[in-house]
Amino acid sequence: MIRQNKRKWMGSFLLLITALVVSSTPFRDLSSFPHELRVMEGSLEQLRVSVPVMGTLVNSNPDILHVNGTQAREVSVDLSKPMSVEPRRAGEAQLQVKWRNIPLTAVKVNVLPDLRLYPGGQSIGVKLQTAGVLVVGHHLVDDGKSKFSPGEQSGIHVGDMIVKMNDLYINDMSDVKKMINEAGKKNHPVQLLVVRGKEKLNLTLQPAKDKKDNEYRMGLYIRDSAAGVGTLTFYDPQSKAYGALGHVISDVDTGQAIVVGDGQIVQASVTSIEKGQSGNPGEKFARFYNESEVLGNITKNTPFGIFGKMKDEPKRSFYDEPLPVALAEQVEEGPAKILTVVNGQKVEEFDIEIANVIKQHFPATKGMIIKVTDKRLLEKTGGIVQGMSGSPIIQKGKIVGAVTHVFVNDPTSGYGCYIEWMLRDAGVNVRNAPESEQQSPIGKAA
Protein backbone atom coordinates (compact mmCIF):
# COMPACT_ATOMS: atom_id res chain seq x y z
CA MET A 1 0.00 0.00 0.00
CA ILE A 2 2.86 2.34 0.94
CA ARG A 3 4.68 1.44 -2.33
CA GLN A 4 1.55 2.14 -4.39
CA ASN A 5 1.11 5.55 -2.73
CA LYS A 6 4.78 6.29 -3.32
CA ARG A 7 4.48 5.38 -7.03
CA LYS A 8 1.35 7.56 -7.37
CA TRP A 9 3.15 10.44 -5.65
CA MET A 10 6.20 10.06 -7.89
CA GLY A 11 3.99 9.86 -11.00
CA SER A 12 2.14 13.01 -10.02
CA PHE A 13 5.42 14.78 -9.31
CA LEU A 14 6.84 13.81 -12.72
CA LEU A 15 3.66 14.95 -14.47
CA LEU A 16 3.90 18.30 -12.66
CA ILE A 17 7.55 18.73 -13.63
CA THR A 18 6.76 17.78 -17.25
CA ALA A 19 3.87 20.28 -17.36
CA LEU A 20 6.10 23.03 -15.96
CA VAL A 21 8.84 22.29 -18.48
CA VAL A 22 6.45 22.09 -21.45
CA SER A 23 4.74 25.36 -20.47
CA SER A 24 8.01 27.18 -19.87
CA THR A 25 9.15 29.92 -22.27
CA PRO A 26 12.43 28.17 -23.23
CA PHE A 27 10.60 24.95 -24.15
CA ARG A 28 7.98 26.83 -26.19
CA ASP A 29 10.67 28.78 -28.04
CA LEU A 30 12.65 25.61 -28.67
CA SER A 31 9.59 23.73 -29.98
CA SER A 32 8.67 26.65 -32.24
CA PHE A 33 12.18 26.84 -33.70
CA PRO A 34 11.78 26.56 -37.50
CA HIS A 35 12.88 23.40 -39.29
CA GLU A 36 13.37 25.36 -42.51
CA LEU A 37 14.09 29.03 -43.10
CA ARG A 38 14.14 31.01 -46.34
CA VAL A 39 16.12 34.24 -46.45
CA MET A 40 17.19 36.61 -49.20
CA GLU A 41 20.86 37.15 -49.97
CA GLY A 42 22.18 40.25 -48.18
CA SER A 43 19.45 40.36 -45.51
CA LEU A 44 19.88 39.90 -41.75
CA GLU A 45 17.75 37.44 -39.75
CA GLN A 46 17.54 36.46 -36.08
CA LEU A 47 16.96 33.03 -34.57
CA ARG A 48 15.83 32.50 -30.96
CA VAL A 49 16.30 29.41 -28.82
CA SER A 50 15.81 31.19 -25.44
CA VAL A 51 17.39 28.43 -23.36
CA PRO A 52 19.37 29.95 -20.45
CA VAL A 53 22.62 28.03 -21.09
CA MET A 54 25.77 28.32 -23.19
CA GLY A 55 25.79 26.12 -26.26
CA THR A 56 27.38 25.47 -29.63
CA LEU A 57 26.09 26.33 -33.08
CA VAL A 58 27.41 24.16 -35.90
CA ASN A 59 27.30 25.78 -39.36
CA SER A 60 27.54 23.30 -42.25
CA ASN A 61 28.44 25.96 -44.82
CA PRO A 62 30.13 29.11 -43.48
CA ASP A 63 30.65 30.41 -47.04
CA ILE A 64 26.89 30.78 -47.38
CA LEU A 65 26.02 31.93 -43.84
CA HIS A 66 27.74 33.91 -41.14
CA VAL A 67 26.42 33.49 -37.59
CA ASN A 68 26.89 36.28 -35.02
CA GLY A 69 29.26 37.98 -37.44
CA THR A 70 31.72 35.09 -37.72
CA GLN A 71 32.62 32.66 -40.50
CA ALA A 72 33.64 29.87 -38.09
CA ARG A 73 32.13 26.40 -38.56
CA GLU A 74 31.44 26.05 -34.82
CA VAL A 75 30.45 29.03 -32.68
CA SER A 76 30.00 29.19 -28.91
CA VAL A 77 26.70 30.99 -28.28
CA ASP A 78 24.61 32.20 -25.38
CA LEU A 79 21.36 30.39 -26.13
CA SER A 80 19.36 32.85 -24.03
CA LYS A 81 20.07 35.59 -26.59
CA PRO A 82 18.99 35.85 -30.26
CA MET A 83 21.53 34.72 -32.85
CA SER A 84 22.09 36.83 -35.97
CA VAL A 85 22.16 34.98 -39.30
CA GLU A 86 23.67 36.83 -42.23
CA PRO A 87 23.26 35.23 -45.69
CA ARG A 88 26.36 35.84 -47.81
CA ARG A 89 25.40 34.14 -51.08
CA ALA A 90 22.71 31.90 -52.53
CA GLY A 91 22.71 28.27 -51.47
CA GLU A 92 21.80 25.94 -48.58
CA ALA A 93 23.26 25.49 -45.11
CA GLN A 94 22.33 23.49 -42.03
CA LEU A 95 22.51 25.06 -38.57
CA GLN A 96 22.53 22.70 -35.58
CA VAL A 97 22.19 23.85 -31.97
CA LYS A 98 23.94 21.71 -29.34
CA TRP A 99 24.28 21.74 -25.56
CA ARG A 100 27.22 19.73 -24.23
CA ASN A 101 27.29 17.78 -27.53
CA ILE A 102 23.59 16.96 -27.16
CA PRO A 103 21.65 18.10 -30.27
CA LEU A 104 18.76 20.39 -29.28
CA THR A 105 17.39 21.49 -32.65
CA ALA A 106 18.39 22.21 -36.25
CA VAL A 107 17.26 24.36 -39.16
CA LYS A 108 17.88 24.15 -42.90
CA VAL A 109 18.51 27.64 -44.29
CA ASN A 110 17.78 28.31 -47.97
CA VAL A 111 19.48 31.50 -49.11
CA LEU A 112 17.75 32.92 -52.20
CA PRO A 113 19.37 35.36 -54.64
CA ASP A 114 18.83 39.04 -53.92
CA LEU A 115 15.85 40.20 -56.00
CA ARG A 116 14.93 43.84 -56.51
CA LEU A 117 12.01 45.12 -58.56
CA TYR A 118 10.57 48.46 -59.56
CA PRO A 119 7.14 48.76 -57.90
CA GLY A 120 4.41 49.87 -60.29
CA GLY A 121 1.27 51.81 -59.48
CA GLN A 122 0.85 53.20 -63.01
CA SER A 123 -2.55 52.84 -64.68
CA ILE A 124 -2.35 50.69 -67.79
CA GLY A 125 -4.69 49.89 -70.65
CA VAL A 126 -5.06 46.17 -71.37
CA LYS A 127 -5.81 44.90 -74.89
CA LEU A 128 -6.24 41.14 -75.02
CA GLN A 129 -6.74 38.91 -78.05
CA THR A 130 -8.15 35.44 -77.37
CA ALA A 131 -6.55 32.20 -78.63
CA GLY A 132 -9.39 31.44 -81.02
CA VAL A 133 -12.93 32.76 -80.47
CA LEU A 134 -14.99 32.46 -77.31
CA VAL A 135 -18.65 31.37 -77.52
CA VAL A 136 -20.71 33.75 -75.36
CA GLY A 137 -24.22 32.75 -76.47
CA HIS A 138 -26.56 31.04 -78.96
CA HIS A 139 -28.86 32.79 -81.42
CA LEU A 140 -31.55 31.49 -83.75
CA VAL A 141 -31.17 31.42 -87.52
CA ASP A 142 -34.36 31.67 -89.61
CA ASP A 143 -33.86 29.64 -92.78
CA GLY A 144 -37.50 30.14 -93.90
CA LYS A 145 -38.61 26.76 -92.57
CA SER A 146 -37.72 26.97 -88.90
CA LYS A 147 -35.64 28.87 -86.36
CA PHE A 148 -32.71 27.05 -84.81
CA SER A 149 -29.10 27.43 -83.77
CA PRO A 150 -26.69 25.29 -85.86
CA GLY A 151 -24.01 25.74 -83.19
CA GLU A 152 -26.26 24.53 -80.39
CA GLN A 153 -27.36 21.54 -82.50
CA SER A 154 -23.68 20.70 -83.03
CA GLY A 155 -23.15 20.46 -79.28
CA ILE A 156 -21.31 23.75 -78.78
CA HIS A 157 -21.76 25.23 -75.29
CA VAL A 158 -21.51 28.77 -74.00
CA GLY A 159 -17.96 29.18 -72.67
CA ASP A 160 -16.40 26.93 -75.33
CA MET A 161 -13.35 28.20 -77.21
CA ILE A 162 -13.23 27.46 -80.93
CA VAL A 163 -9.56 27.25 -81.90
CA LYS A 164 -9.60 25.52 -85.29
CA MET A 165 -11.93 25.40 -88.27
CA ASN A 166 -11.18 22.75 -90.93
CA ASP A 167 -7.71 22.24 -89.34
CA LEU A 168 -6.84 25.94 -89.65
CA TYR A 169 -6.19 28.06 -86.55
CA ILE A 170 -8.52 31.04 -86.39
CA ASN A 171 -7.35 34.45 -85.17
CA ASP A 172 -10.47 36.61 -85.14
CA MET A 173 -14.14 36.81 -86.03
CA SER A 174 -13.48 37.90 -89.60
CA ASP A 175 -11.76 34.54 -90.23
CA VAL A 176 -14.81 32.74 -88.86
CA LYS A 177 -17.26 34.70 -91.02
CA LYS A 178 -15.24 34.05 -94.18
CA MET A 179 -14.95 30.29 -93.60
CA ILE A 180 -18.63 29.88 -92.66
CA ASN A 181 -19.75 31.68 -95.85
CA GLU A 182 -17.44 29.59 -98.04
CA ALA A 183 -18.62 26.33 -96.47
CA GLY A 184 -22.30 27.37 -96.65
CA LYS A 185 -22.13 28.21 -100.34
CA LYS A 186 -20.67 24.79 -101.05
CA ASN A 187 -23.12 23.13 -98.64
CA HIS A 188 -20.17 21.64 -96.78
CA PRO A 189 -20.02 21.08 -92.99
CA VAL A 190 -17.25 22.73 -90.96
CA GLN A 191 -15.00 20.66 -88.71
CA LEU A 192 -14.31 22.43 -85.42
CA LEU A 193 -11.70 21.91 -82.69
CA VAL A 194 -13.30 23.14 -79.48
CA VAL A 195 -11.66 23.57 -76.07
CA ARG A 196 -14.01 23.10 -73.11
CA GLY A 197 -12.18 23.41 -69.81
CA LYS A 198 -9.41 20.81 -70.05
CA GLU A 199 -11.18 18.86 -72.81
CA LYS A 200 -10.57 19.10 -76.56
CA LEU A 201 -13.57 18.17 -78.71
CA ASN A 202 -13.93 17.60 -82.44
CA LEU A 203 -17.39 18.77 -83.53
CA THR A 204 -19.14 19.19 -86.90
CA LEU A 205 -21.27 22.24 -87.73
CA GLN A 206 -23.48 22.76 -90.79
CA PRO A 207 -23.91 26.50 -91.52
CA ALA A 208 -27.48 27.72 -92.14
CA LYS A 209 -28.53 30.56 -94.45
CA ASP A 210 -30.50 33.34 -92.75
CA LYS A 211 -33.31 34.48 -95.05
CA LYS A 212 -33.19 38.04 -93.66
CA ASP A 213 -29.76 38.95 -95.05
CA ASN A 214 -28.87 35.89 -97.17
CA GLU A 215 -25.78 35.28 -95.02
CA TYR A 216 -24.65 31.92 -93.69
CA ARG A 217 -24.62 31.73 -89.88
CA MET A 218 -23.33 29.49 -87.08
CA GLY A 219 -26.07 30.49 -84.66
CA LEU A 220 -23.45 31.59 -82.13
CA TYR A 221 -22.44 34.83 -80.46
CA ILE A 222 -18.65 34.90 -80.34
CA ARG A 223 -15.94 37.21 -79.02
CA ASP A 224 -12.27 37.47 -79.94
CA SER A 225 -10.93 40.24 -77.70
CA ALA A 226 -11.23 42.08 -74.40
CA ALA A 227 -10.08 45.49 -73.17
CA GLY A 228 -9.94 47.27 -69.84
CA VAL A 229 -7.91 49.26 -67.35
CA GLY A 230 -5.80 48.03 -64.44
CA THR A 231 -2.64 48.79 -62.48
CA LEU A 232 0.96 47.73 -63.03
CA THR A 233 2.38 45.83 -60.03
CA PHE A 234 6.09 45.36 -60.73
CA TYR A 235 8.84 45.41 -63.33
CA ASP A 236 11.99 43.27 -63.14
CA PRO A 237 14.93 45.20 -64.68
CA GLN A 238 16.95 41.99 -65.12
CA SER A 239 14.47 39.91 -67.11
CA LYS A 240 12.23 42.81 -68.27
CA ALA A 241 9.26 40.79 -66.97
CA TYR A 242 6.25 42.57 -65.48
CA GLY A 243 3.12 41.63 -63.56
CA ALA A 244 -0.18 43.49 -63.28
CA LEU A 245 -3.80 43.25 -62.01
CA GLY A 246 -3.30 40.56 -59.35
CA HIS A 247 -6.32 38.60 -60.62
CA VAL A 248 -7.43 36.77 -63.75
CA ILE A 249 -9.22 38.52 -66.64
CA SER A 250 -12.52 36.74 -67.24
CA ASP A 251 -15.08 37.14 -69.99
CA VAL A 252 -17.87 39.42 -68.84
CA ASP A 253 -20.65 37.13 -70.13
CA THR A 254 -19.38 33.63 -69.43
CA GLY A 255 -17.10 34.21 -66.45
CA GLN A 256 -14.49 32.05 -68.19
CA ALA A 257 -10.81 32.96 -67.89
CA ILE A 258 -9.65 34.34 -71.25
CA VAL A 259 -6.96 32.25 -72.94
CA VAL A 260 -4.33 34.60 -74.33
CA GLY A 261 -3.61 34.51 -78.04
CA ASP A 262 -1.98 37.92 -78.18
CA GLY A 263 -2.13 41.13 -76.20
CA GLN A 264 -0.54 44.45 -75.34
CA ILE A 265 -0.43 46.89 -72.47
CA VAL A 266 -0.46 50.64 -73.16
CA GLN A 267 -0.48 53.80 -71.09
CA ALA A 268 -3.75 54.90 -69.48
CA SER A 269 -4.81 58.16 -67.88
CA VAL A 270 -7.41 58.29 -65.08
CA THR A 271 -10.16 60.77 -65.99
CA SER A 272 -12.60 60.34 -63.08
CA ILE A 273 -13.53 58.05 -60.19
CA GLU A 274 -16.90 56.72 -59.08
CA LYS A 275 -16.67 56.55 -55.29
CA GLY A 276 -17.33 53.15 -53.73
CA GLN A 277 -20.21 52.58 -51.32
CA SER A 278 -21.49 49.58 -49.39
CA GLY A 279 -23.07 47.21 -51.90
CA ASN A 280 -21.77 49.19 -54.87
CA PRO A 281 -18.01 48.99 -55.58
CA GLY A 282 -16.57 52.14 -57.12
CA GLU A 283 -14.56 52.34 -60.33
CA LYS A 284 -11.69 54.20 -61.97
CA PHE A 285 -12.55 55.62 -65.37
CA ALA A 286 -9.57 55.98 -67.65
CA ARG A 287 -8.74 56.42 -71.30
CA PHE A 288 -6.02 54.71 -73.27
CA TYR A 289 -3.21 57.20 -73.78
CA ASN A 290 -0.90 57.17 -76.80
CA GLU A 291 -2.05 53.71 -77.94
CA SER A 292 0.59 53.54 -80.67
CA GLU A 293 3.26 53.34 -77.94
CA VAL A 294 2.98 49.73 -76.77
CA LEU A 295 4.55 49.26 -73.33
CA GLY A 296 4.73 45.47 -73.46
CA ASN A 297 3.13 42.23 -74.56
CA ILE A 298 0.78 39.89 -72.70
CA THR A 299 1.74 36.22 -72.68
CA LYS A 300 -0.16 34.91 -69.63
CA ASN A 301 -3.52 35.47 -67.96
CA THR A 302 -3.54 33.57 -64.64
CA PRO A 303 -5.36 33.72 -61.28
CA PHE A 304 -2.60 36.15 -60.19
CA GLY A 305 -2.86 38.62 -63.08
CA ILE A 306 -1.41 39.27 -66.51
CA PHE A 307 2.24 38.83 -67.34
CA GLY A 308 4.66 39.46 -70.17
CA LYS A 309 7.71 41.51 -71.13
CA MET A 310 8.11 45.28 -71.28
CA LYS A 311 10.28 47.06 -73.82
CA ASP A 312 11.66 49.65 -71.39
CA GLU A 313 11.55 50.55 -67.73
CA PRO A 314 8.13 51.99 -66.86
CA LYS A 315 7.89 55.77 -66.65
CA ARG A 316 6.48 57.86 -63.79
CA SER A 317 7.67 55.45 -61.10
CA PHE A 318 7.22 56.59 -57.51
CA TYR A 319 10.61 55.13 -56.49
CA ASP A 320 13.87 55.97 -58.27
CA GLU A 321 15.49 52.66 -57.29
CA PRO A 322 14.19 49.07 -57.29
CA LEU A 323 13.02 47.64 -53.96
CA PRO A 324 13.61 44.20 -52.38
CA VAL A 325 10.71 41.77 -52.12
CA ALA A 326 9.27 40.00 -49.08
CA LEU A 327 8.61 36.28 -49.09
CA ALA A 328 5.09 35.14 -48.21
CA GLU A 329 6.02 34.19 -44.64
CA GLN A 330 7.73 37.56 -44.03
CA VAL A 331 4.58 39.66 -44.49
CA GLU A 332 3.25 41.01 -41.18
CA GLU A 333 0.05 42.51 -39.88
CA GLY A 334 0.40 46.25 -39.43
CA PRO A 335 0.90 49.51 -41.39
CA ALA A 336 1.76 49.43 -45.09
CA LYS A 337 1.43 51.55 -48.25
CA ILE A 338 -0.06 51.12 -51.70
CA LEU A 339 0.95 52.86 -54.92
CA THR A 340 -1.81 53.84 -57.32
CA VAL A 341 -3.15 56.62 -59.58
CA VAL A 342 -6.28 58.61 -58.73
CA ASN A 343 -5.83 61.44 -61.23
CA GLY A 344 -4.17 61.54 -64.64
CA GLN A 345 -0.94 59.52 -64.68
CA LYS A 346 0.59 60.54 -61.36
CA VAL A 347 1.52 57.61 -59.10
CA GLU A 348 0.93 58.40 -55.42
CA GLU A 349 1.51 56.59 -52.13
CA PHE A 350 -1.36 55.98 -49.67
CA ASP A 351 -1.58 54.46 -46.17
CA ILE A 352 -3.25 51.10 -45.55
CA GLU A 353 -3.31 48.52 -42.78
CA ILE A 354 -2.63 44.83 -43.36
CA ALA A 355 -5.40 43.62 -41.04
CA ASN A 356 -4.93 39.87 -41.44
CA VAL A 357 -2.18 37.69 -42.86
CA ILE A 358 -3.23 34.26 -44.15
CA LYS A 359 -0.31 31.85 -43.96
CA GLN A 360 0.11 30.11 -47.30
CA HIS A 361 2.53 27.36 -48.25
CA PHE A 362 0.89 27.01 -51.67
CA PRO A 363 -0.21 29.66 -54.18
CA ALA A 364 -3.66 31.12 -53.44
CA THR A 365 -5.02 34.47 -54.51
CA LYS A 366 -6.30 35.86 -51.22
CA GLY A 367 -3.27 36.01 -48.94
CA MET A 368 -4.02 39.07 -46.84
CA ILE A 369 -6.89 41.33 -45.84
CA ILE A 370 -6.11 45.01 -46.22
CA LYS A 371 -7.90 48.15 -45.08
CA VAL A 372 -7.47 51.66 -46.48
CA THR A 373 -6.66 54.13 -43.68
CA ASP A 374 -5.51 57.11 -45.74
CA LYS A 375 -8.07 59.94 -45.28
CA ARG A 376 -7.30 61.51 -48.64
CA LEU A 377 -7.80 58.25 -50.54
CA LEU A 378 -11.01 57.51 -48.61
CA GLU A 379 -12.40 60.94 -49.55
CA LYS A 380 -11.46 60.45 -53.20
CA THR A 381 -12.45 56.81 -53.79
CA GLY A 382 -14.21 55.51 -50.67
CA GLY A 383 -11.45 52.88 -50.40
CA ILE A 384 -10.64 50.22 -52.99
CA VAL A 385 -12.26 50.62 -56.41
CA GLN A 386 -12.27 48.63 -59.64
CA GLY A 387 -9.21 49.53 -61.69
CA MET A 388 -7.05 49.64 -58.55
CA SER A 389 -6.31 45.91 -58.76
CA GLY A 390 -2.60 45.33 -59.15
CA SER A 391 -1.61 48.32 -57.00
CA PRO A 392 1.61 47.22 -55.27
CA ILE A 393 1.63 46.87 -51.47
CA ILE A 394 4.81 48.13 -49.76
CA GLN A 395 5.75 47.24 -46.17
CA LYS A 396 8.99 48.19 -44.41
CA GLY A 397 10.61 49.15 -47.70
CA LYS A 398 9.78 45.84 -49.42
CA ILE A 399 7.23 44.88 -52.10
CA VAL A 400 4.97 42.37 -50.34
CA GLY A 401 1.97 41.96 -52.67
CA ALA A 402 -0.77 43.55 -54.73
CA VAL A 403 -4.37 44.68 -54.24
CA THR A 404 -6.76 42.15 -55.83
CA HIS A 405 -10.37 42.48 -54.65
CA VAL A 406 -12.66 44.86 -52.79
CA PHE A 407 -15.24 43.73 -50.23
CA VAL A 408 -18.61 44.50 -51.81
CA ASN A 409 -20.20 45.50 -48.49
CA ASP A 410 -17.15 47.40 -47.20
CA PRO A 411 -15.19 49.24 -49.92
CA THR A 412 -12.57 50.38 -47.39
CA SER A 413 -11.32 46.78 -47.21
CA GLY A 414 -10.35 44.00 -49.58
CA TYR A 415 -7.89 41.24 -50.40
CA GLY A 416 -4.29 41.25 -51.49
CA CYS A 417 -2.11 38.48 -52.92
CA TYR A 418 1.53 37.85 -52.07
CA ILE A 419 4.10 39.15 -54.55
CA GLU A 420 5.81 35.74 -54.46
CA TRP A 421 2.96 34.05 -56.33
CA MET A 422 2.89 36.79 -58.98
CA LEU A 423 6.65 36.45 -59.48
CA ARG A 424 6.26 32.72 -60.02
CA ASP A 425 3.74 33.28 -62.84
CA ALA A 426 5.98 35.96 -64.34
CA GLY A 427 8.82 33.45 -64.54
CA VAL A 428 10.78 35.23 -61.79
CA ASN A 429 10.80 32.30 -59.35
CA VAL A 430 11.88 32.66 -55.74
CA ARG A 431 10.78 29.16 -54.74
CA ASN A 432 9.42 25.94 -56.18
CA ALA A 433 5.89 25.37 -54.93
CA PRO A 434 3.07 23.05 -56.04
CA GLU A 435 0.30 24.79 -57.90
CA SER A 436 -2.85 25.03 -55.85
CA GLU A 437 -5.67 27.50 -55.94
CA GLN A 438 -8.06 28.15 -53.09
CA GLN A 439 -10.48 30.96 -53.69
CA SER A 440 -13.25 32.57 -51.69
CA PRO A 441 -16.34 33.98 -53.40
CA ILE A 442 -16.40 37.01 -51.06
CA GLY A 443 -15.38 40.17 -52.89
CA LYS A 444 -15.16 41.66 -56.35
CA ALA A 445 -12.09 42.20 -58.50
CA ALA A 446 -10.77 45.68 -57.89
Steps between C-alpha positions, in 0.01 A plus 500: 500500500786734594682410173187570294456841666867574441470409129187718466680788672805462276279480189315815598828677571642403159182614325524835681865543403421405138211750489723775640774426248261480203329827598827682560614774260828325404317178408238688296769695315698183437194312369408792274851519354460472120610184321549696178572867441505698176698823489607737225867554423632810679227511767543454876287254700479402867442157651387447861547191714451678838658224708698652791825308436815529290502280193659435163371586155632283218489662154524252211590766243669815634552630144124537466413615854672698770368458855547779757737670258746211472590257222602221741349153453431465874401798714455516877170680563291621790175319425300746710571774244392526133754387241556711188507315167651685207459340154810561288404330173231276355500137606409267789646455847407300808518657846502264799466615861675286763534503878794299633507305170130418537306614189211729599363610163600572140387715209562479126563849361427567132670819386327642191662744256446868572202616292408864449208628295356834400157530666227611261186694581458639147160464333520285189266420214463128428425373148457124487450277197359153568660176374216424261146632555294470816134391479294738716149400389266329251270675254231370267538493123181525291550297183136550388389162633589521867708690754793318655861538604741286291768545767275379780390201289868416447553476875684829550455648849525854629855541633656275234805627312512426128867479403496327161267488202575235234847449659587870469565712810267798516617841622188716503133520411566609143672164437195320637255696284702435184529124558132459594388680181731291281382174657132604482517584131646158429255334741795351686515444879777665703725293725569677829761448773340623821664543841265453796683531830777240476323305224561524125200407285464443127154617391325542163287805417279552194457874427143622438395784269303778670219614270512856639843591361589194288809439715613164633503481881629276780226600742762610753601824667879507512771731632867526408634777724470684830615841623514678833703699749711377791816576696860394445642310800871453430775505240815286519794693346702179456252292301276790384203298630199678649187406692170686528138476627550231766198304373389317187321675211170322440244540225221728615222271371627150570728558798761284326868591530616638164769291331763735361572491129663841486485821698659832586511744787497875431498816707173610661394826660240513780225748409256457791407271789163367611523483879434160656212443741372200693342263249630698203876480429644815346701520179787686336414642160798536272583544135772329303781749449731497198385154386764483227767480773472139617657453844518121487340176390265266686596133502310369805164556667498310832318515836776743609474747211645565157865456417742563217805705404540877485717678246638759743489590866158644587476878521359709786619259769455614859839354602826584322662169598370141500383357833559156658210257526356323804434128499148386588593405857671837561185710454367635831180650630535874545550826304586492130467712184351457155601674178224598260366778274187699585545783250666510159823298496653602832593207726441579868558319829213439746478348850333164562494242777568131442223379732547125460775282358395157371792259519542326166742225405336465158390765249155646574364835393372639829803515728425806710213726600578868462321814614543851360581747780615798294244783546577657164450174310179426693361843406594451135401136441324370812776237527581234241338540158499301177806590295716511814574127479871442461599799715822390673502465880818626671594411859824595676662596171417169328245404232274249676200459267226659294140613549261247341139533618271738686242387756163577342341600832805690629696684228762614753625140518597222263746224418860501391718223357864437585757630252671159509215331313493774235876466450461127446248556218724768350784249480696678775502207744608536861390150600364178356147443625218268389223674314185524705218747491261565785258781440223661700191641329494803734602816317522649154807554285632848561 
